[in-house]
Amino acid sequence: MTFLATSLAAIFGYLDPGSGSFLLQLAIATIIGLAVVLRTQWSKIKRLFGGKSQTTEDEDSDDEQP
């Protein structure tokens, strides 16, 4: 147990203001990237979980009209 305590005490770290800015940019880019992927792949995701795709709904609505 003393080995763990002494080895942790010897660790020095430094975070400058640029590191915090980088982490914030990374978080924002991740959120925006996930939103873009979800928006572009939404029909495939719905089809994967059993929802109708947009083309199927359009075809069904065309069949119902006289």
PyMOL Python script that loads the backbone (N, CA, C, O; Angstrom):
from pymol import cmd

cmd.read_pdbstr("""\
ATOM      1  N   MET A   1       0.815  -1.189   0.000  1.00  0.00           N
ATOM      2  CA  MET A   1       0.000   0.000   0.000  1.00  0.00           C
ATOM      3  C   MET A   1       0.862   1.258   0.000  1.00  0.00           C
ATOM      4  O   MET A   1       0.503   2.252  -0.630  1.00  0.00           O
ATOM      5  N   THR A   2       1.984   1.226   0.692  1.00  0.00           N
ATOM      6  CA  THR A   2       2.850   2.397   0.708  1.00  0.00           C
ATOM      7  C   THR A   2       3.483   2.635  -0.654  1.00  0.00           C
ATOM      8  O   THR A   2       3.770   3.777  -1.012  1.00  0.00           O
ATOM      9  N   PHE A   3       3.704   1.559  -1.425  1.00  0.00           N
ATOM     10  CA  PHE A   3       4.253   1.720  -2.762  1.00  0.00           C
ATOM     11  C   PHE A   3       3.293   2.528  -3.630  1.00  0.00           C
ATOM     12  O   PHE A   3       3.725   3.405  -4.378  1.00  0.00           O
ATOM     13  N   LEU A   4       2.005   2.244  -3.538  1.00  0.00           N
ATOM     14  CA  LEU A   4       1.009   2.961  -4.320  1.00  0.00           C
ATOM     15  C   LEU A   4       0.958   4.429  -3.908  1.00  0.00           C
ATOM     16  O   LEU A   4       0.884   5.307  -4.768  1.00  0.00           O
ATOM     17  N   ALA A   5       0.996   4.702  -2.623  1.00  0.00           N
ATOM     18  CA  ALA A   5       0.936   6.081  -2.146  1.00  0.00           C
ATOM     19  C   ALA A   5       2.174   6.868  -2.568  1.00  0.00           C
ATOM     20  O   ALA A   5       2.059   8.034  -2.943  1.00  0.00           O
ATOM     21  N   THR A   6       3.330   6.264  -2.514  1.00  0.00           N
ATOM     22  CA  THR A   6       4.540   6.990  -2.894  1.00  0.00           C
ATOM     23  C   THR A   6       4.636   7.156  -4.401  1.00  0.00           C
ATOM     24  O   THR A   6       5.166   8.159  -4.879  1.00  0.00           O
ATOM     25  N   SER A   7       4.131   6.188  -5.156  1.00  0.00           N
ATOM     26  CA  SER A   7       4.219   6.324  -6.605  1.00  0.00           C
ATOM     27  C   SER A   7       3.238   7.389  -7.106  1.00  0.00           C
ATOM     28  O   SER A   7       3.522   8.058  -8.100  1.00  0.00           O
ATOM     29  N   LEU A   8       2.113   7.555  -6.454  1.00  0.00           N
ATOM     30  CA  LEU A   8       1.163   8.583  -6.858  1.00  0.00           C
ATOM     31  C   LEU A   8       1.655   9.979  -6.470  1.00  0.00           C
ATOM     32  O   LEU A   8       1.363  10.954  -7.161  1.00  0.00           O
ATOM     33  N   ALA A   9       2.382  10.074  -5.393  1.00  0.00           N
ATOM     34  CA  ALA A   9       2.886  11.371  -4.952  1.00  0.00           C
ATOM     35  C   ALA A   9       3.975  11.883  -5.891  1.00  0.00           C
ATOM     36  O   ALA A   9       4.201  13.091  -5.963  1.00  0.00           O
ATOM     37  N   ALA A  10       4.644  11.005  -6.601  1.00  0.00           N
ATOM     38  CA  ALA A  10       5.737  11.406  -7.475  1.00  0.00           C
ATOM     39  C   ALA A  10       5.243  11.848  -8.850  1.00  0.00           C
ATOM     40  O   ALA A  10       6.043  12.290  -9.675  1.00  0.00           O
ATOM     41  N   ILE A  11       3.971  11.741  -9.106  1.00  0.00           N
ATOM     42  CA  ILE A  11       3.441  12.111 -10.417  1.00  0.00           C
ATOM     43  C   ILE A  11       3.160  13.608 -10.432  1.00  0.00           C
ATOM     44  O   ILE A  11       2.436  14.130  -9.584  1.00  0.00           O
ATOM     45  N   PHE A  12       3.743  14.280 -11.406  1.00  0.00           N
ATOM     46  CA  PHE A  12       3.510  15.711 -11.568  1.00  0.00           C
ATOM     47  C   PHE A  12       2.752  15.925 -12.869  1.00  0.00           C
ATOM     48  O   PHE A  12       3.060  15.298 -13.882  1.00  0.00           O
ATOM     49  N   GLY A  13       1.781  16.794 -12.843  1.00  0.00           N
ATOM     50  CA  GLY A  13       1.031  17.089 -14.052  1.00  0.00           C
ATOM     51  C   GLY A  13       0.852  18.582 -14.196  1.00  0.00           C
ATOM     52  O   GLY A  13       0.898  19.331 -13.220  1.00  0.00           O
ATOM     53  N   TYR A  14       0.649  18.996 -15.420  1.00  0.00           N
ATOM     54  CA  TYR A  14       0.489  20.412 -15.674  1.00  0.00           C
ATOM     55  C   TYR A  14      -0.568  20.577 -16.751  1.00  0.00           C
ATOM     56  O   TYR A  14      -0.473  19.991 -17.829  1.00  0.00           O
ATOM     57  N   LEU A  15      -1.566  21.375 -16.448  1.00  0.00           N
ATOM     58  CA  LEU A  15      -2.582  21.707 -17.432  1.00  0.00           C
ATOM     59  C   LEU A  15      -2.567  23.217 -17.632  1.00  0.00           C
ATOM     60  O   LEU A  15      -2.883  23.976 -16.717  1.00  0.00           O
ATOM     61  N   ASP A  16      -2.207  23.635 -18.807  1.00  0.00           N
ATOM     62  CA  ASP A  16      -2.234  25.065 -19.085  1.00  0.00           C
ATOM     63  C   ASP A  16      -3.610  25.446 -19.638  1.00  0.00           C
ATOM     64  O   ASP A  16      -4.405  24.557 -19.942  1.00  0.00           O
ATOM     65  N   PRO A  17      -3.910  26.727 -19.777  1.00  0.00           N
ATOM     66  CA  PRO A  17      -5.226  27.145 -20.285  1.00  0.00           C
ATOM     67  C   PRO A  17      -5.539  26.582 -21.669  1.00  0.00           C
ATOM     68  O   PRO A  17      -6.708  26.372 -21.994  1.00  0.00           O
ATOM     69  N   GLY A  18      -4.541  26.340 -22.472  1.00  0.00           N
ATOM     70  CA  GLY A  18      -4.760  25.762 -23.796  1.00  0.00           C
ATOM     71  C   GLY A  18      -5.308  24.351 -23.728  1.00  0.00           C
ATOM     72  O   GLY A  18      -6.048  23.932 -24.619  1.00  0.00           O
ATOM     73  N   SER A  19      -4.956  23.608 -22.681  1.00  0.00           N
ATOM     74  CA  SER A  19      -5.456  22.244 -22.528  1.00  0.00           C
ATOM     75  C   SER A  19      -6.959  22.248 -22.277  1.00  0.00           C
ATOM     76  O   SER A  19      -7.690  21.436 -22.844  1.00  0.00           O
ATOM     77  N   GLY A  20      -7.410  23.148 -21.441  1.00  0.00           N
ATOM     78  CA  GLY A  20      -8.842  23.244 -21.169  1.00  0.00           C
ATOM     79  C   GLY A  20      -9.612  23.657 -22.407  1.00  0.00           C
ATOM     80  O   GLY A  20     -10.699  23.139 -22.663  1.00  0.00           O
ATOM     81  N   SER A  21      -9.068  24.575 -23.170  1.00  0.00           N
ATOM     82  CA  SER A  21      -9.691  25.021 -24.410  1.00  0.00           C
ATOM     83  C   SER A  21      -9.761  23.869 -25.412  1.00  0.00           C
ATOM     84  O   SER A  21     -10.769  23.693 -26.096  1.00  0.00           O
ATOM     85  N   PHE A  22      -8.700  23.100 -25.492  1.00  0.00           N
ATOM     86  CA  PHE A  22      -8.676  21.952 -26.398  1.00  0.00           C
ATOM     87  C   PHE A  22      -9.728  20.920 -26.001  1.00  0.00           C
ATOM     88  O   PHE A  22     -10.426  20.386 -26.864  1.00  0.00           O
ATOM     89  N   LEU A  23      -9.847  20.639 -24.721  1.00  0.00           N
ATOM     90  CA  LEU A  23     -10.843  19.668 -24.267  1.00  0.00           C
ATOM     91  C   LEU A  23     -12.260  20.160 -24.538  1.00  0.00           C
ATOM     92  O   LEU A  23     -13.132  19.367 -24.892  1.00  0.00           O
ATOM     93  N   LEU A  24     -12.496  21.457 -24.375  1.00  0.00           N
ATOM     94  CA  LEU A  24     -13.809  22.020 -24.682  1.00  0.00           C
ATOM     95  C   LEU A  24     -14.114  21.901 -26.176  1.00  0.00           C
ATOM     96  O   LEU A  24     -15.225  21.525 -26.553  1.00  0.00           O
ATOM     97  N   GLN A  25     -13.150  22.215 -27.017  1.00  0.00           N
ATOM     98  CA  GLN A  25     -13.336  22.080 -28.466  1.00  0.00           C
ATOM     99  C   GLN A  25     -13.585  20.633 -28.851  1.00  0.00           C
ATOM    100  O   GLN A  25     -14.409  20.356 -29.723  1.00  0.00           O
ATOM    101  N   LEU A  26     -12.889  19.716 -28.218  1.00  0.00           N
ATOM    102  CA  LEU A  26     -13.068  18.295 -28.496  1.00  0.00           C
ATOM    103  C   LEU A  26     -14.474  17.841 -28.136  1.00  0.00           C
ATOM    104  O   LEU A  26     -15.089  17.088 -28.891  1.00  0.00           O
ATOM    105  N   ALA A  27     -14.993  18.285 -26.999  1.00  0.00           N
ATOM    106  CA  ALA A  27     -16.345  17.921 -26.578  1.00  0.00           C
ATOM    107  C   ALA A  27     -17.394  18.494 -27.529  1.00  0.00           C
ATOM    108  O   ALA A  27     -18.339  17.800 -27.904  1.00  0.00           O
ATOM    109  N   ILE A  28     -17.230  19.752 -27.916  1.00  0.00           N
ATOM    110  CA  ILE A  28     -18.187  20.386 -28.832  1.00  0.00           C
ATOM    111  C   ILE A  28     -18.151  19.703 -30.202  1.00  0.00           C
ATOM    112  O   ILE A  28     -19.202  19.451 -30.792  1.00  0.00           O
ATOM    113  N   ALA A  29     -16.972  19.405 -30.705  1.00  0.00           N
ATOM    114  CA  ALA A  29     -16.850  18.747 -32.005  1.00  0.00           C
ATOM    115  C   ALA A  29     -17.465  17.349 -31.979  1.00  0.00           C
ATOM    116  O   ALA A  29     -18.067  16.916 -32.961  1.00  0.00           O
ATOM    117  N   THR A  30     -17.316  16.649 -30.868  1.00  0.00           N
ATOM    118  CA  THR A  30     -17.906  15.319 -30.742  1.00  0.00           C
ATOM    119  C   THR A  30     -19.422  15.392 -30.783  1.00  0.00           C
ATOM    120  O   THR A  30     -20.063  14.596 -31.469  1.00  0.00           O
ATOM    121  N   ILE A  31     -19.996  16.332 -30.060  1.00  0.00           N
ATOM    122  CA  ILE A  31     -21.457  16.484 -30.035  1.00  0.00           C
ATOM    123  C   ILE A  31     -21.983  16.858 -31.420  1.00  0.00           C
ATOM    124  O   ILE A  31     -22.974  16.290 -31.879  1.00  0.00           O
ATOM    125  N   ILE A  32     -21.332  17.802 -32.084  1.00  0.00           N
ATOM    126  CA  ILE A  32     -21.772  18.223 -33.418  1.00  0.00           C
ATOM    127  C   ILE A  32     -21.590  17.084 -34.424  1.00  0.00           C
ATOM    128  O   ILE A  32     -22.445  16.878 -35.285  1.00  0.00           O
ATOM    129  N   GLY A  33     -20.503  16.359 -34.322  1.00  0.00           N
ATOM    130  CA  GLY A  33     -20.275  15.227 -35.219  1.00  0.00           C
ATOM    131  C   GLY A  33     -21.325  14.147 -35.060  1.00  0.00           C
ATOM    132  O   GLY A  33     -21.810  13.598 -36.049  1.00  0.00           O
ATOM    133  N   LEU A  34     -21.680  13.835 -33.821  1.00  0.00           N
ATOM    134  CA  LEU A  34     -22.731  12.840 -33.590  1.00  0.00           C
ATOM    135  C   LEU A  34     -24.076  13.319 -34.128  1.00  0.00           C
ATOM    136  O   LEU A  34     -24.850  12.522 -34.659  1.00  0.00           O
ATOM    137  N   ALA A  35     -24.357  14.606 -33.996  1.00  0.00           N
ATOM    138  CA  ALA A  35     -25.615  15.144 -34.515  1.00  0.00           C
ATOM    139  C   ALA A  35     -25.668  15.031 -36.038  1.00  0.00           C
ATOM    140  O   ALA A  35     -26.712  14.695 -36.598  1.00  0.00           O
ATOM    141  N   VAL A  36     -24.554  15.309 -36.708  1.00  0.00           N
ATOM    142  CA  VAL A  36     -24.510  15.212 -38.166  1.00  0.00           C
ATOM    143  C   VAL A  36     -24.695  13.759 -38.611  1.00  0.00           C
ATOM    144  O   VAL A  36     -25.441  13.488 -39.552  1.00  0.00           O
ATOM    145  N   VAL A  37     -24.028  12.842 -37.948  1.00  0.00           N
ATOM    146  CA  VAL A  37     -24.161  11.427 -38.306  1.00  0.00           C
ATOM    147  C   VAL A  37     -25.591  10.955 -38.087  1.00  0.00           C
ATOM    148  O   VAL A  37     -26.148  10.259 -38.936  1.00  0.00           O
ATOM    149  N   LEU A  38     -26.190  11.323 -36.961  1.00  0.00           N
ATOM    150  CA  LEU A  38     -27.573  10.926 -36.715  1.00  0.00           C
ATOM    151  C   LEU A  38     -28.516  11.501 -37.758  1.00  0.00           C
ATOM    152  O   LEU A  38     -29.427  10.813 -38.219  1.00  0.00           O
ATOM    153  N   ARG A  39     -28.307  12.751 -38.133  1.00  0.00           N
ATOM    154  CA  ARG A  39     -29.192  13.380 -39.115  1.00  0.00           C
ATOM    155  C   ARG A  39     -29.060  12.739 -40.489  1.00  0.00           C
ATOM    156  O   ARG A  39     -30.062  12.539 -41.176  1.00  0.00           O
ATOM    157  N   THR A  40     -27.843  12.415 -40.898  1.00  0.00           N
ATOM    158  CA  THR A  40     -27.652  11.847 -42.228  1.00  0.00           C
ATOM    159  C   THR A  40     -28.028  10.370 -42.297  1.00  0.00           C
ATOM    160  O   THR A  40     -28.386   9.875 -43.365  1.00  0.00           O
ATOM    161  N   GLN A  41     -27.951   9.673 -41.194  1.00  0.00           N
ATOM    162  CA  GLN A  41     -28.220   8.242 -41.189  1.00  0.00           C
ATOM    163  C   GLN A  41     -29.529   7.887 -40.502  1.00  0.00           C
ATOM    164  O   GLN A  41     -29.754   6.716 -40.195  1.00  0.00           O
ATOM    165  N   TRP A  42     -30.400   8.858 -40.252  1.00  0.00           N
ATOM    166  CA  TRP A  42     -31.605   8.633 -39.458  1.00  0.00           C
ATOM    167  C   TRP A  42     -32.511   7.561 -40.069  1.00  0.00           C
ATOM    168  O   TRP A  42     -33.054   6.733 -39.338  1.00  0.00           O
ATOM    169  N   SER A  43     -32.682   7.560 -41.380  1.00  0.00           N
ATOM    170  CA  SER A  43     -33.571   6.575 -41.997  1.00  0.00           C
ATOM    171  C   SER A  43     -33.015   5.161 -41.832  1.00  0.00           C
ATOM    172  O   SER A  43     -33.783   4.222 -41.623  1.00  0.00           O
ATOM    173  N   LYS A  44     -31.728   4.997 -41.921  1.00  0.00           N
ATOM    174  CA  LYS A  44     -31.114   3.677 -41.717  1.00  0.00           C
ATOM    175  C   LYS A  44     -31.259   3.231 -40.270  1.00  0.00           C
ATOM    176  O   LYS A  44     -31.489   2.052 -40.001  1.00  0.00           O
ATOM    177  N   ILE A  45     -31.124   4.168 -39.341  1.00  0.00           N
ATOM    178  CA  ILE A  45     -31.263   3.841 -37.919  1.00  0.00           C
ATOM    179  C   ILE A  45     -32.698   3.419 -37.627  1.00  0.00           C
ATOM    180  O   ILE A  45     -32.922   2.445 -36.908  1.00  0.00           O
ATOM    181  N   LYS A  46     -33.683   4.152 -38.184  1.00  0.00           N
ATOM    182  CA  LYS A  46     -35.084   3.792 -37.979  1.00  0.00           C
ATOM    183  C   LYS A  46     -35.387   2.418 -38.562  1.00  0.00           C
ATOM    184  O   LYS A  46     -36.089   1.616 -37.946  1.00  0.00           O
ATOM    185  N   ARG A  47     -34.856   2.148 -39.752  1.00  0.00           N
ATOM    186  CA  ARG A  47     -35.080   0.858 -40.388  1.00  0.00           C
ATOM    187  C   ARG A  47     -34.462  -0.264 -39.551  1.00  0.00           C
ATOM    188  O   ARG A  47     -35.035  -1.350 -39.460  1.00  0.00           O
ATOM    189  N   LEU A  48     -33.307  -0.018 -38.944  1.00  0.00           N
ATOM    190  CA  LEU A  48     -32.634  -1.010 -38.116  1.00  0.00           C
ATOM    191  C   LEU A  48     -33.488  -1.409 -36.922  1.00  0.00           C
ATOM    192  O   LEU A  48     -33.499  -2.574 -36.522  1.00  0.00           O
ATOM    193  N   PHE A  49     -34.201  -0.446 -36.352  1.00  0.00           N
ATOM    194  CA  PHE A  49     -35.020  -0.720 -35.181  1.00  0.00           C
ATOM    195  C   PHE A  49     -36.481  -0.965 -35.525  1.00  0.00           C
ATOM    196  O   PHE A  49     -37.324  -0.983 -34.629  1.00  0.00           O
ATOM    197  N   GLY A  50     -36.800  -1.153 -36.795  1.00  0.00           N
ATOM    198  CA  GLY A  50     -38.136  -1.560 -37.176  1.00  0.00           C
ATOM    199  C   GLY A  50     -39.061  -0.462 -37.624  1.00  0.00           C
ATOM    200  O   GLY A  50     -40.233  -0.728 -37.890  1.00  0.00           O
ATOM    201  N   GLY A  51     -38.586   0.756 -37.718  1.00  0.00           N
ATOM    202  CA  GLY A  51     -39.434   1.849 -38.191  1.00  0.00           C
ATOM    203  C   GLY A  51     -39.514   1.837 -39.705  1.00  0.00           C
ATOM    204  O   GLY A  51     -38.668   1.242 -40.372  1.00  0.00           O
ATOM    205  N   LYS A  52     -40.528   2.489 -40.245  1.00  0.00           N
ATOM    206  CA  LYS A  52     -40.654   2.582 -41.694  1.00  0.00           C
ATOM    207  C   LYS A  52     -39.653   3.583 -42.238  1.00  0.00           C
ATOM    208  O   LYS A  52     -39.338   4.574 -41.580  1.00  0.00           O
ATOM    209  N   SER A  53     -39.159   3.328 -43.423  1.00  0.00           N
ATOM    210  CA  SER A  53     -38.289   4.308 -44.065  1.00  0.00           C
ATOM    211  C   SER A  53     -39.144   5.338 -44.782  1.00  0.00           C
ATOM    212  O   SER A  53     -40.340   5.121 -44.971  1.00  0.00           O
ATOM    213  N   GLN A  54     -38.553   6.451 -45.182  1.00  0.00           N
ATOM    214  CA  GLN A  54     -39.288   7.539 -45.820  1.00  0.00           C
ATOM    215  C   GLN A  54     -39.881   7.090 -47.149  1.00  0.00           C
ATOM    216  O   GLN A  54     -41.003   7.476 -47.475  1.00  0.00           O
ATOM    217  N   THR A  55     -39.154   6.282 -47.930  1.00  0.00           N
ATOM    218  CA  THR A  55     -39.659   5.857 -49.234  1.00  0.00           C
ATOM    219  C   THR A  55     -40.861   4.948 -49.082  1.00  0.00           C
ATOM    220  O   THR A  55     -41.771   5.009 -49.909  1.00  0.00           O
ATOM    221  N   THR A  56     -40.903   4.109 -48.061  1.00  0.00           N
ATOM    222  CA  THR A  56     -42.044   3.226 -47.829  1.00  0.00           C
ATOM    223  C   THR A  56     -43.276   4.045 -47.482  1.00  0.00           C
ATOM    224  O   THR A  56     -44.371   3.733 -47.949  1.00  0.00           O
ATOM    225  N   GLU A  57     -43.123   5.086 -46.673  1.00  0.00           N
ATOM    226  CA  GLU A  57     -44.255   5.931 -46.312  1.00  0.00           C
ATOM    227  C   GLU A  57     -44.784   6.670 -47.528  1.00  0.00           C
ATOM    228  O   GLU A  57     -45.997   6.825 -47.668  1.00  0.00           O
ATOM    229  N   ASP A  58     -43.901   7.132 -48.415  1.00  0.00           N
ATOM    230  CA  ASP A  58     -44.329   7.831 -49.619  1.00  0.00           C
ATOM    231  C   ASP A  58     -45.085   6.890 -50.551  1.00  0.00           C
ATOM    232  O   ASP A  58     -46.091   7.283 -51.142  1.00  0.00           O
ATOM    233  N   GLU A  59     -44.615   5.661 -50.688  1.00  0.00           N
ATOM    234  CA  GLU A  59     -45.281   4.696 -51.546  1.00  0.00           C
ATOM    235  C   GLU A  59     -46.655   4.335 -50.996  1.00  0.00           C
ATOM    236  O   GLU A  59     -47.606   4.185 -51.764  1.00  0.00           O
ATOM    237  N   ASP A  60     -46.774   4.193 -49.670  1.00  0.00           N
ATOM    238  CA  ASP A  60     -48.056   3.869 -49.063  1.00  0.00           C
ATOM    239  C   ASP A  60     -49.058   4.994 -49.248  1.00  0.00           C
ATOM    240  O   ASP A  60     -50.235   4.729 -49.491  1.00  0.00           O
ATOM    241  N   SER A  61     -48.624   6.240 -49.140  1.00  0.00           N
ATOM    242  CA  SER A  61     -49.541   7.367 -49.302  1.00  0.00           C
ATOM    243  C   SER A  61     -49.979   7.498 -50.757  1.00  0.00           C
ATOM    244  O   SER A  61     -51.098   7.943 -51.013  1.00  0.00           O
ATOM    245  N   ASP A  62     -49.126   7.124 -51.727  1.00  0.00           N
ATOM    246  CA  ASP A  62     -49.505   7.173 -53.134  1.00  0.00           C
ATOM    247  C   ASP A  62     -50.552   6.122 -53.460  1.00  0.00           C
ATOM    248  O   ASP A  62     -51.412   6.352 -54.311  1.00  0.00           O
ATOM    249  N   ASP A  63     -50.495   4.964 -52.796  1.00  0.00           N
ATOM    250  CA  ASP A  63     -51.442   3.889 -53.052  1.00  0.00           C
ATOM    251  C   ASP A  63     -52.831   4.240 -52.554  1.00  0.00           C
ATOM    252  O   ASP A  63     -53.815   3.773 -53.128  1.00  0.00           O
ATOM    253  N   GLU A  64     -52.948   5.039 -51.515  1.00  0.00           N
ATOM    254  CA  GLU A  64     -54.235   5.351 -50.911  1.00  0.00           C
ATOM    255  C   GLU A  64     -55.001   6.392 -51.701  1.00  0.00           C
ATOM    256  O   GLU A  64     -56.228   6.434 -51.614  1.00  0.00           O
ATOM    257  N   GLN A  65     -54.329   7.228 -52.462  1.00  0.00           N
ATOM    258  CA  GLN A  65     -55.024   8.289 -53.209  1.00  0.00           C
ATOM    259  C   GLN A  65     -55.639   7.712 -54.483  1.00  0.00           C
ATOM    260  O   GLN A  65     -55.038   6.856 -55.132  1.00  0.00           O
ATOM    261  N   PRO A  66     -56.865   8.192 -54.851  1.00  0.00           N
ATOM    262  CA  PRO A  66     -57.539   7.649 -56.052  1.00  0.00           C
ATOM    263  C   PRO A  66     -56.903   8.098 -57.336  1.00  0.00           C
ATOM    264  O   PRO A  66     -57.361   7.722 -58.416  1.00  0.00           O
TER     265      PRO A  66
END
""", "prot")
cmd.dss("prot")
cmd.show_as("cartoon", "prot")
cmd.util.cbc("prot")
cmd.orient("prot")
